[in-house]
Each structure stands twice: as structure tokens, then as C-alpha cells.
Amino acid sequence: MTSKFRGKYLQVFPIGTSHFINKKTGHHYTWNKVCTTVHNIIVGKLWVDQSGDIVVKEHSTGANSRVKFHPYSYFSRDTPRRVTGGVFDTSGKPRFILDGTWDNSMSFGVSTTSDPNDLKGKDFRQIWLKNATLPDSEKIYHFTSLACHLNEPEEGVAPTDSRNRPDQRLMENQNYPDANLMKVKLEEGQRARRRAREARIAAEGPSAKYVPKWFEKRACEVTGEEIWRFTDEYWKCKDIQDWERCPTIYEDPSPESLATSPASLPSSFTTLVC
């Protein structure tokens, strides 16, 4: 990812290619990501916009989809946050048309033209609709139900799982003083490990470099790009609960800290998180 700060707004540009392989059908999809712009960084109310083009390719058939995220313009009469595009066959002929917004809903219709530069469709059907917001959403940062569940504890995961991070759990339980102290402790430990690793590399050479536990770098068979591929070894270790390869990166907080009650949070948040 790269970013550019332009005074009033910040632009974030994701780099690299995302992959999805359907193991049942063998279809291999790749796509890029669009630019995210955060406006009013210094003064005013923060708001986010997405802009740019996404190309989704299916490499076994040659079909692809081209989607455009229209940038917001104060002078435009177009629908804000609009997304348009089409699905094209191997000859480049549009088969389906996409239309909607990236923050609310998307629909698709059958193409009525063979011109890839003049996309028109009919018989549109809704294929995605944003879930309704939670009660008191403005008090919980407008989190969705999924976002509220992301930090829910789970038994049997790796000790390095981010849900085991104690400062994060303390903050979620509203124990902010201990959360701040634990955050500093964890970050200092991270810096110490990095310094020790750099010293080993200087003394022993490249062989002392850190090796990822669950991913390996290789060239993609389809795109030729260098990617990090999941090795599937995590699931095997989870099945037998063998976490010897995991380093110790978290410190356990005191039971008293974890026992702090989150009763003052909005009921929708405590119901989903606790």
C-alpha cells in the first residue's frame, strides 16, 4: 500500500493483486483494489470516498468484469458513491451490466448491446443490499454486526491470534488505564525483538531473517507476480493444538483487569461483543 497526503485529504492506494480460487470448480479469480480517499483530515467532518477501476479476471475461461467507482464531485448530478460496470465474455462482448453504490446496494441486468463502450441493460435484479444499521450505531462508530463480532474470543486459536491481544481486550472492557499500560509494554517488546533480530542478521547473515509461519513467497502460476501463499499448515496445527512454532508476543493481563464490566456500553454493542 502507498499513500499520499495532500493537505485536506489523504489518499491510500492498495498495491498487489487479490486472488480467489474456487476449489470445487477450479475457477481462479484475480482483481485489483481502488483508491480510498479520506477527506477533511485537518478541519471539518471526516468522510471517505472510493474511486478508480477494478478489473476482475477469471483465468480459466478468460471472462472478466470491469467496474468503475465514480469519484464524488460537488458539481455532478450523478448518484454519490456510484458504481457501474459490466461482465464480458472472452470475445469482449458485454453479457451483464452492473449498477449501484458501494455503500448501499448493487444490481445486475442482461446486456442489451454488444458495444463494450456503451453499456445498457434490462431486467435488473438486486444482488447485494447493505444490512440495516444496529441500534445506537452512532455510539459504536457505526460498526456492523460483523465488525462487532470480529474480536469475539475463540477457543483453540493460535496464541498469536490478534483476538488474544490483551490491551485490545482491556480497552473493549473499558479498562483504559491498564489498556494503555499494556499497549506500551507490548510495543516495547516488539521493538526489542526487532532489534535482537537485526543484530542476529548482522552477525549471522541473511539466514537469520524471520521466516513467516503460515505463508510462503512464490511466483503465481497465473499472473507471474510474486505472492504470499497460505500453506494450510495453520489448520493442521489447530487440529492437534500444536503451537510450538508461534513466538510469545503477548503478555497475560491480570484477572482483575479482564473482569471489568462493560455495562455502560450500548446494549446492542454489549450483546454482540460480550
C-alpha positions in Angstrom: 0.0 0.0 0.0 1.1 3.5 -0.7 -0.4 6.8 0.5 -0.3 10.5 -0.4 -1.2 13.3 2.0 -2.5 16.3 0.0 -3.3 18.8 2.8 -7.0 18.5 3.1 -7.3 14.8 2.3 -5.3 11.5 2.4 -5.2 9.0 -0.4 -4.5 5.3 0.1 -3.5 3.2 -2.9 -3.6 -0.6 -2.3 -0.9 -2.4 -4.3 -0.7 -6.0 -5.5 -3.4 -8.4 -6.7 -6.0 -10.3 -4.7 -6.8 -13.9 -5.6 -9.7 -16.2 -5.1 -9.8 -19.9 -6.2 -13.0 -21.9 -6.2 -11.7 -25.4 -5.3 -15.0 -27.0 -6.5 -14.9 -25.5 -10.0 -11.3 -24.6 -10.4 -12.1 -21.1 -11.3 -9.3 -18.7 -10.5 -10.2 -15.0 -10.0 -7.9 -12.0 -9.6 -8.6 -8.4 -9.0 -7.1 -5.1 -8.0 -8.4 -2.6 -5.5 -9.4 1.1 -5.8 -8.1 4.2 -4.2 -9.6 5.3 -0.8 -9.7 9.0 -0.1 -10.2 10.4 3.5 -11.4 14.0 3.3 -11.2 16.8 5.8 -8.2 15.4 7.6 -7.4 18.6 9.4 -10.7 20.6 9.6 -14.3 19.5 9.2 -16.2 16.3 9.3 -14.3 13.2 8.1 -15.8 11.4 5.2 -14.5 8.6 2.9 -14.7 8.2 -0.9 -13.7 5.3 -3.2 -12.6 5.9 -6.8 -10.9 4.1 -9.6 -11.4 1.0 -11.7 -11.4 -2.7 -10.7 -10.7 -5.4 -13.2 -11.8 -8.9 -12.1 -10.4 -11.7 -14.3 -11.3 -15.4 -14.4 -8.3 -17.1 -15.8 -9.6 -20.5 -16.8 -12.3 -19.1 -19.1 -10.9 -15.6 -20.0 -14.1 -13.9 -18.8 -13.7 -10.6 -16.9 -15.6 -7.8 -15.2 -14.7 -4.1 -15.4 -16.1 -2.0 -12.6 -15.8 1.8 -12.2 -16.0 3.6 -8.8 -17.1 7.1 -9.7 -15.4 9.8 -7.6 -17.6 12.2 -5.7 -18.0 15.7 -7.3 -19.8 18.6 -5.8 -20.9 19.8 -9.3 -22.1 16.4 -10.5 -25.8 15.4 -10.5 -24.8 11.7 -10.5 -25.7 9.5 -7.6 -22.9 9.8 -4.9 -20.7 6.7 -4.4 -22.0 5.2 -7.6 -20.5 2.0 -9.1 -21.0 0.9 -12.7 -19.6 -1.8 -14.9 -20.1 -4.9 -16.9 -19.3 -8.6 -17.2 -17.6 -9.6 -20.5 -17.1 -12.9 -22.3 -13.8 -14.0 -23.9 -14.6 -12.0 -27.1 -15.1 -8.8 -25.1 -18.8 -8.7 -25.6 -20.8 -7.4 -22.5 -23.1 -10.1 -21.1 -24.3 -8.4 -17.9 -24.4 -4.8 -16.6 -23.7 -3.7 -13.1 -25.1 -0.6 -11.4 -25.4 0.6 -7.8 -23.5 2.2 -5.0 -20.6 0.8 -3.0 -22.2 1.7 0.4 -25.8 0.6 -0.1 -26.8 -1.8 -2.9 -25.8 -3.4 -6.3 -27.9 -4.7 -9.1 -27.2 -6.5 -12.4 -29.1 -6.8 -15.6 -28.8 -8.5 -19.0 -26.8 -6.5 -21.6 -28.8 -5.1 -24.5 -25.8 -4.0 -26.5 -22.7 -5.6 -27.9 -20.7 -2.3 -27.6 -18.3 -2.5 -24.6 -18.2 1.3 -24.5 -21.9 1.8 -24.4 -23.2 -0.4 -21.6 -27.0 -0.8 -21.4 -29.1 -3.4 -19.7 -32.6 -4.6 -18.8 -34.3 -6.9 -16.3 -32.2 -5.6 -13.4 -32.2 -7.6 -10.2 -30.7 -6.7 -6.8 -27.7 -8.9 -5.9 -26.5 -7.1 -2.8 -28.1 -4.9 -0.1 -26.4 -3.4 2.9 -27.7 -4.7 6.2 -29.7 -2.4 8.4 -27.6 -0.4 10.9 -27.6 -1.5 14.6 -29.5 0.4 17.3 -27.4 3.2 18.7 -25.0 2.8 15.9 -23.7 6.3 16.2 -22.4 5.4 19.7 -20.5 2.4 18.5 -18.7 4.0 15.5 -21.4 2.7 13.1 -20.0 -0.8 13.4 -21.8 -3.5 11.6 -22.8 -6.8 13.3 -19.8 -8.4 11.6 -17.4 -5.7 12.8 -18.7 -6.1 16.4 -18.0 -9.9 16.2 -14.5 -9.7 14.8 -12.8 -9.5 18.2 -15.0 -12.2 19.9 -12.8 -14.7 21.7 -12.4 -18.2 20.3 -11.0 -21.3 21.9 -8.1 -23.2 20.3 -6.7 -20.5 18.1 -3.0 -19.7 17.8 -1.6 -17.7 20.7 -0.5 -15.0 18.2 -4.1 -14.5 17.1 -5.0 -10.8 17.3 -8.1 -11.6 19.4 -5.7 -12.7 22.2 -4.0 -9.3 22.3 -4.6 -8.2 25.9 -4.5 -4.4 25.5 -7.2 -4.7 22.9 -9.4 -6.8 25.2 -8.8 -4.4 28.1 -9.9 -1.5 26.0 -13.0 -3.4 24.9 -13.8 -3.9 28.5 -13.4 -0.2 29.2 -10.3 -0.6 31.4 -8.4 2.2 29.6 -5.6 2.8 32.1 -4.5 -0.8 32.0 -5.0 -1.0 28.3 -2.6 1.9 27.7 0.0 0.4 30.0 -0.3 -3.0 28.3 -0.1 -1.4 24.8 3.2 0.3 25.7 4.5 -3.0 27.2 3.6 -4.9 24.0 5.1 -2.3 21.7 8.4 -2.2 23.7 8.6 -6.0 23.5 8.0 -5.8 19.7 10.8 -3.2 19.3 13.2 -5.3 21.5 12.5 -8.4 19.4 13.2 -6.5 16.2 16.5 -5.1 17.5 17.5 -8.6 18.5 16.6 -10.0 15.1 18.5 -7.2 13.3 21.6 -7.9 15.5 21.4 -11.7 14.6 21.1 -10.8 10.9 24.1 -8.5 11.1 26.1 -11.3 12.9 24.9 -14.4 11.0 23.8 -13.0 7.7 20.5 -13.5 5.7 20.0 -17.0 7.1 18.9 -15.3 10.4 16.0 -13.5 8.8 12.5 -14.1 10.0 10.6 -16.8 8.2 6.7 -16.5 8.2 5.0 -19.3 9.9 1.9 -19.8 7.7 2.8 -18.3 4.3 5.5 -18.8 1.7 6.6 -16.5 -1.1 6.4 -17.8 -4.6 5.6 -16.8 -8.1 1.9 -17.0 -9.0 1.3 -19.7 -11.7 -1.3 -17.5 -13.4 -0.1 -13.9 -13.2 3.6 -14.4 -12.7 3.6 -12.0 -9.8 5.4 -12.7 -6.6 2.8 -13.5 -3.9 2.5 -14.8 -0.4 0.5 -18.1 -0.5 -1.1 -19.7 2.5 0.4 -23.1 3.3 -2.6 -24.7 5.0 -0.4 -25.7 7.9 -2.3 -23.5 10.3 -5.3 -25.7 10.2 -3.3 -28.8 10.8 -1.6 -27.2 13.9 -5.0 -26.1 15.1 -6.5 -29.6 14.8 -3.7 -31.1 17.0 -3.2 -27.9 19.1 0.5 -27.7 18.3 1.6 -24.1 18.6 5.3 -24.6 19.2 6.3 -22.6 16.2 4.5 -19.5 17.5 6.6 -16.9 19.3 5.5 -15.3 22.5 4.3 -11.8 21.6 1.6 -11.1 24.2 1.6 -10.8 27.9 -1.3 -12.0 30.0 -3.1 -9.2 31.8 -4.3 -9.6 35.4 -7.6 -11.4 36.0 -8.8 -8.2 37.7 -8.3 -6.2 34.6 -10.2 -8.6 32.4 -13.1 -8.7 34.9 -14.0 -5.1 34.3 -17.7 -4.9 33.3 -18.7 -3.3 30.0 -22.1 -2.4 31.4 -22.0 1.2 30.3 -21.7 0.3 26.6 -24.9 0.5 24.4 -26.9 -2.7 24.7 -26.5 -3.6 21.0 -22.7 -3.5 21.4 -22.5 -5.5 24.6 -24.9 -8.1 23.3 -22.8 -8.6 20.2 -19.3 -8.4 21.7 -19.6 -9.9 25.2 
